[in-house]
């Protein structure tokens, strides 16, 4: 493990989702302890997107923003909010120069699949339909997220392709949890890592699916056809049960003809980039911004 990360391992909260409400409160406290980002150079606005029900979003608009990313927080489909994601969404907007639309999607187990995905899809459609009002180029809208949020980003990319939804320029999948089956080498080997354990992953999918069979929109690793999807950036952490399912998804995207940038961060674990003092965390956060900047500035969603 990275030497700057290791001393913080005992400080990470216990990986437990047996009481979702209590864990939401713990995550909120943890998020509140993270240094607040500088948002002086951007407009930050809370809006409500019409839906069934309506979906709260927080929009981060840097000066001279180009393009936008519909962004989904992590938290195992169970935890997280616009507030807990505020530091990360603001950093992404600042680092990328893009408008970030942070989505306050409905949480499980009170709202099981497909509630969260429906919320995200509603926001994607709204962003495309209201691009002029929002000051966006409808051809430069990306989707992205961390952990469960990355699963939602991958799922909404599949749904938009299948249902002829808005064109998605790019998908950013950071430490994505894409497979409910837990059959990969990393899932079977890294059973008790900081923040993420076998028991927690089982609880995540149990809360989200509620016993129903997983579809590709819920667990994108189950999708048989990955052709025609947006170019992707996939980032994984070395000591993360989710590592191999995300790497395999990246390889399958490549084999389906989808341009992919894959970065496996050595010495890291799931969520370790929250340790802002570590150099590797600073590199990870800077790269996320740079990747979005390039994807939305290029002529075809590439790095040109």
C-alpha positions as CSV (number, residue, x, y, z in Angstrom):
1,X,0.0,0.0,0.0
2,X,1.1,3.5,-0.7
3,X,3.2,4.7,2.3
4,X,1.2,8.0,2.6
5,X,-2.1,6.2,2.7
6,X,-1.3,3.4,5.1
7,X,-1.3,5.5,8.3
8,X,-4.9,6.6,7.7
9,X,-6.3,3.0,7.3
10,X,-7.3,2.7,11.1
11,X,-9.2,6.0,10.8
12,X,-11.5,4.8,8.1
13,X,-15.1,4.0,9.2
14,X,-16.1,0.4,9.6
15,X,-17.5,-1.0,6.4
16,X,-21.0,-1.8,7.5
17,X,-24.4,-1.2,5.8
18,X,-26.6,-3.2,8.1
19,X,-28.2,0.1,9.3
20,X,-28.3,2.3,6.2
21,X,-29.8,5.4,8.0
22,X,-27.0,5.3,10.6
23,X,-24.3,5.0,7.9
24,X,-25.8,7.9,6.0
25,X,-25.3,10.0,9.1
26,X,-21.7,8.8,9.5
27,X,-20.9,9.6,5.9
28,X,-22.3,13.1,6.3
29,X,-20.1,13.6,9.3
30,X,-17.1,12.3,7.4
31,X,-17.8,14.5,4.4
32,X,-18.2,17.6,6.7
33,X,-14.6,17.0,7.9
34,X,-13.1,17.3,4.4
35,X,-11.6,20.7,3.7
36,X,-14.1,22.8,1.7
37,X,-13.0,23.5,-1.9
38,X,-12.7,27.0,-3.2
39,X,-15.8,27.8,-5.3
40,X,-15.1,31.5,-5.7
41,X,-14.5,31.1,-9.4
42,X,-17.7,29.4,-10.3
43,X,-21.5,29.7,-9.9
44,X,-23.2,27.1,-7.7
45,X,-26.9,26.7,-8.1
46,X,-29.4,24.2,-6.6
47,X,-32.2,23.3,-9.1
48,X,-35.0,20.7,-9.3
49,X,-35.4,18.6,-12.4
50,X,-38.9,17.6,-13.3
51,X,-39.5,13.9,-12.9
52,X,-41.5,11.3,-11.2
53,X,-40.7,12.4,-8.5
54,X,-38.6,15.5,-9.1
55,X,-34.8,15.2,-8.8
56,X,-32.7,17.7,-6.9
57,X,-29.4,18.7,-8.6
58,X,-26.6,21.1,-7.8
59,X,-25.0,22.8,-10.7
60,X,-21.3,23.9,-10.6
61,X,-20.6,26.3,-13.5
62,X,-17.0,27.5,-13.8
63,X,-16.3,30.7,-15.8
64,X,-16.3,30.0,-19.5
65,X,-17.3,26.5,-18.9
66,X,-17.2,24.2,-21.9
67,X,-19.4,21.1,-21.9
68,X,-21.0,19.4,-18.9
69,X,-20.8,16.2,-16.9
70,X,-23.8,14.7,-15.2
71,X,-22.1,13.4,-12.0
72,X,-23.3,10.7,-9.6
73,X,-22.0,10.4,-6.0
74,X,-20.8,7.1,-4.5
75,X,-22.2,5.5,-1.4
76,X,-23.3,2.0,-2.4
77,X,-26.7,3.2,-3.8
78,X,-27.5,3.7,-0.1
79,X,-25.6,6.7,1.2
80,X,-24.5,10.1,-0.1
81,X,-26.2,13.3,-1.1
82,X,-25.6,16.6,-2.8
83,X,-24.0,17.8,0.4
84,X,-21.6,14.9,0.9
85,X,-20.6,15.1,-2.8
86,X,-20.1,18.9,-2.7
87,X,-16.3,18.8,-2.2
88,X,-15.7,16.4,-5.0
89,X,-18.2,17.9,-7.5
90,X,-16.6,21.3,-6.9
91,X,-13.1,20.0,-7.4
92,X,-14.2,18.2,-10.6
93,X,-15.7,21.4,-12.0
94,X,-12.6,23.4,-11.0
95,X,-10.2,20.9,-12.5
96,X,-12.1,20.2,-15.7
97,X,-13.5,23.7,-16.5
98,X,-16.8,21.9,-17.3
99,X,-20.2,22.4,-15.8
100,X,-20.9,19.6,-13.2
101,X,-24.5,18.6,-12.6
102,X,-24.4,16.7,-9.4
103,X,-27.5,14.4,-9.1
104,X,-29.3,13.8,-5.8
105,X,-30.8,10.5,-6.9
106,X,-33.1,8.4,-4.7
107,X,-31.4,6.0,-2.3
108,X,-32.0,2.3,-1.5
109,X,-33.3,0.4,0.3
110,X,-36.3,2.8,0.5
111,X,-36.1,3.3,-3.3
112,X,-34.7,0.2,-5.0
113,X,-33.5,-0.2,-8.6
114,X,-34.5,1.3,-11.0
115,X,-35.3,4.5,-9.0
116,X,-31.8,5.9,-9.0
117,X,-31.2,5.1,-12.6
118,X,-34.6,6.7,-13.6
119,X,-33.5,9.9,-11.7
120,X,-30.2,10.0,-13.5
121,X,-31.8,9.4,-16.9
122,X,-34.3,12.2,-16.2
123,X,-31.4,14.6,-15.4
124,X,-29.5,13.5,-18.6
125,X,-32.6,14.2,-20.7
126,X,-33.2,17.5,-18.9
127,X,-29.6,18.7,-19.4
128,X,-29.8,17.9,-23.2
129,X,-33.3,19.5,-23.6
130,X,-32.3,22.7,-21.6
131,X,-28.8,23.0,-22.9
132,X,-29.3,26.5,-24.3
133,X,-30.8,27.7,-21.0
134,X,-27.9,26.1,-19.1
135,X,-25.3,27.5,-21.5
136,X,-24.3,24.0,-22.6
137,X,-23.5,22.4,-25.9
138,X,-25.8,19.4,-26.1
139,X,-23.1,17.5,-28.1
140,X,-20.7,17.9,-25.1
141,X,-22.5,16.2,-22.3
142,X,-20.6,13.4,-20.4
143,X,-21.7,11.2,-17.5
144,X,-19.6,10.0,-14.7
145,X,-19.4,9.0,-11.1
146,X,-17.5,7.3,-8.3
147,X,-18.2,3.7,-7.1
148,X,-22.0,3.2,-7.2
149,X,-22.2,6.5,-9.0
150,X,-19.9,5.0,-11.7
151,X,-22.3,2.1,-12.0
152,X,-25.1,4.5,-12.6
153,X,-23.1,6.4,-15.2
154,X,-22.4,3.1,-17.0
155,X,-26.0,2.0,-16.7
156,X,-27.4,5.3,-18.0
157,X,-24.9,5.1,-21.0
158,X,-26.3,1.7,-21.8
159,X,-29.9,2.9,-21.5
160,X,-29.3,6.0,-23.6
161,X,-27.8,3.8,-26.3
162,X,-30.7,1.3,-26.2
163,X,-33.5,3.9,-26.0
164,X,-32.0,6.4,-28.5
165,X,-31.6,8.9,-25.7
166,X,-29.5,12.0,-25.7
167,X,-26.0,11.6,-27.2
168,X,-23.4,11.1,-24.4
169,X,-19.9,12.4,-25.3
170,X,-18.0,10.4,-22.7
171,X,-18.3,8.2,-19.6
172,X,-16.0,8.5,-16.6
173,X,-16.0,5.4,-14.4
174,X,-14.0,5.9,-11.2
175,X,-13.6,2.8,-9.0
176,X,-16.9,1.5,-10.4
177,X,-18.9,-1.3,-8.8
178,X,-20.4,-3.0,-11.9
179,X,-21.0,-6.6,-11.0
180,X,-23.3,-8.0,-8.3
181,X,-21.9,-11.5,-8.6
182,X,-18.5,-11.0,-6.8
183,X,-16.8,-13.7,-8.8
184,X,-13.6,-11.9,-10.0
185,X,-10.2,-12.6,-8.5
186,X,-10.1,-9.2,-6.7
187,X,-13.6,-9.7,-5.3
188,X,-12.6,-13.1,-3.9
189,X,-9.2,-12.0,-2.7
190,X,-9.7,-8.5,-1.2
191,X,-12.5,-9.5,1.2
192,X,-11.6,-7.1,4.0
193,X,-10.1,-3.9,2.8
194,X,-10.6,-0.4,4.2
195,X,-14.1,0.9,3.4
196,X,-15.0,-2.1,1.3
197,X,-15.6,-5.7,2.4
198,X,-17.3,-8.8,1.0
199,X,-20.1,-8.2,3.5
200,X,-20.6,-4.6,2.5
201,X,-20.7,-5.4,-1.2
202,X,-23.3,-8.1,-0.6
203,X,-25.4,-5.6,1.5
204,X,-25.0,-2.9,-1.2
205,X,-26.5,-5.1,-3.9
206,X,-29.1,-6.5,-1.5
207,X,-30.3,-3.1,-0.6
208,X,-30.3,-1.9,-4.3
209,X,-31.9,-4.9,-5.9
210,X,-34.1,-6.1,-3.1
211,X,-34.0,-9.7,-4.3
212,X,-34.9,-8.9,-8.0
213,X,-32.6,-10.3,-10.7
214,X,-29.9,-7.8,-11.8
215,X,-30.2,-6.4,-15.3
216,X,-27.4,-4.8,-17.3
217,X,-28.8,-1.4,-16.4
218,X,-28.3,-2.3,-12.7
219,X,-25.1,-4.2,-13.0
220,X,-23.5,-3.1,-16.3
221,X,-21.0,-6.0,-16.2
222,X,-23.9,-8.2,-17.2
223,X,-24.4,-6.4,-20.5
224,X,-23.6,-8.7,-23.4
225,X,-23.2,-6.0,-26.1
226,X,-21.0,-3.0,-25.3
227,X,-20.7,-1.7,-28.8
228,X,-21.8,1.8,-29.6
229,X,-21.2,3.2,-26.1
230,X,-19.4,6.5,-25.4
231,X,-15.6,6.6,-25.0
232,X,-14.6,5.9,-21.5
233,X,-12.1,6.6,-18.8
234,X,-11.9,3.8,-16.3
235,X,-9.9,4.1,-13.0
236,X,-9.3,1.4,-10.5
237,X,-7.7,1.1,-7.1
238,X,-5.2,-1.8,-6.6
239,X,-6.6,-3.1,-3.2
240,X,-10.3,-2.8,-4.2
241,X,-12.7,-5.8,-4.5
242,X,-14.3,-3.9,-7.5
243,X,-10.9,-3.6,-9.3
244,X,-11.1,-6.6,-11.7
245,X,-14.8,-6.1,-12.7
246,X,-13.9,-2.6,-13.8
247,X,-10.8,-3.6,-15.6
248,X,-12.7,-6.4,-17.4
249,X,-15.4,-3.9,-18.4
250,X,-12.7,-1.7,-19.8
251,X,-11.3,-4.5,-21.8
252,X,-14.7,-5.5,-23.1
253,X,-15.4,-1.9,-24.1
254,X,-12.1,-2.0,-26.1
255,X,-13.0,-5.3,-27.7
256,X,-16.3,-3.7,-28.8
257,X,-14.6,-0.9,-30.5
258,X,-15.0,1.7,-27.8
259,X,-12.1,4.0,-27.1
260,X,-10.9,3.5,-23.5
261,X,-8.3,5.0,-21.2
262,X,-7.6,2.7,-18.3
263,X,-5.6,3.7,-15.2
264,X,-4.9,1.2,-12.4
265,X,-3.6,3.2,-9.4
266,X,-1.0,1.2,-7.6
267,X,-1.0,1.1,-3.8
268,X,-4.5,2.6,-3.4
269,X,-7.8,1.3,-2.0
270,X,-11.4,2.1,-2.5
271,X,-12.1,5.7,-1.6
272,X,-8.5,6.4,-0.6
273,X,-8.4,9.6,-2.7
274,X,-10.4,11.2,0.1
275,X,-7.0,11.3,1.9
276,X,-6.1,14.6,0.3
277,X,-2.7,15.0,1.9
278,X,-1.3,12.0,-0.1
279,X,0.5,12.8,-3.4
280,X,-1.2,9.9,-5.1
281,X,-4.7,11.2,-4.2
282,X,-3.8,14.6,-5.5
283,X,-2.7,13.0,-8.8
284,X,-5.9,11.0,-9.0
285,X,-8.1,14.1,-8.5
286,X,-6.1,16.2,-10.9
287,X,-6.4,13.4,-13.5
288,X,-10.1,13.2,-13.3
289,X,-10.4,16.9,-14.1
290,X,-7.9,16.6,-16.9
291,X,-9.7,13.7,-18.4
292,X,-13.0,15.5,-18.5
293,X,-11.4,18.7,-19.9
294,X,-9.9,16.7,-22.8
295,X,-13.0,14.7,-23.5
296,X,-15.2,17.7,-23.7
297,X,-12.8,19.8,-25.6
298,X,-11.8,17.3,-28.3
299,X,-13.5,17.1,-31.7
300,X,-14.7,13.5,-31.2
301,X,-14.7,13.0,-27.5
302,X,-11.0,12.0,-27.7
303,X,-7.9,13.8,-26.4
304,X,-7.3,15.9,-29.5
